[in-house]
Amino acid sequence: MEFGVENDEFVANAGDLVIAGLNVKRRFKALTDSHVLVINTPSGPSEGFIRDLSKFTADNPPTESDRHLLKSTKST
């Protein structure tokens, strides 16, 4: 995916996390057949939660401890 955030342009690959703050111009364009997940949340705890989720991969799935921690973080 090609992203534009304010005046910067860059290519994000699978697993990359792109965050744009409030009132920041943004755009994205698929360079190949792609899937993108857009989560519109306020910054703060929600942003930290999304960063925590982004560290997991097929080779590094969440442990039971991670699952418990993420559940308790989500409710705050």
C-alpha positions, -999 to 999 in steps of 0.1 A, spaced: 0 0 0 12 35 -8 4 60 19 4 97 20 4 113 55 5 151 54 34 158 29 52 124 32 47 95 9 58 59 17 51 23 10 38 1 39 43 -36 37 24 -65 53 24 -61 91 34 -24 90 14 0 112 6 35 99 -7 61 124 -19 96 114 -29 121 141 -59 143 143 -64 168 114 -36 152 94 -42 148 57 -40 111 47 -45 89 17 -37 54 6 -35 35 -27 -32 -2 -34 -2 -10 -55 -12 -47 -58 -43 -67 -48 -42 -57 -11 -62 -57 21 -60 -28 46 -76 -25 80 -85 11 90 -92 17 127 -105 51 135 -99 56 172 -88 84 195 -51 85 205 -39 74 239 -48 39 252 -64 29 219 -32 37 200 -12 16 225 -36 -13 221 -32 -12 183 6 -10 186 5 -41 209 -16 -60 184 8 -52 156 37 -72 171 19 -105 166 25 -126 135 19 -162 123 54 -170 137 48 -150 169 12 -156 179 -2 -142 212 3 -164 242 -24 -170 268 -7 -143 289 -8 -119 260 -45 -126 254 -53 -120 291 -33 -87 291 -49 -75 258 -84 -82 272 -77 -62 303 -62 -34 283 -92 -32 259 -116 -26 288 -98 4 301 
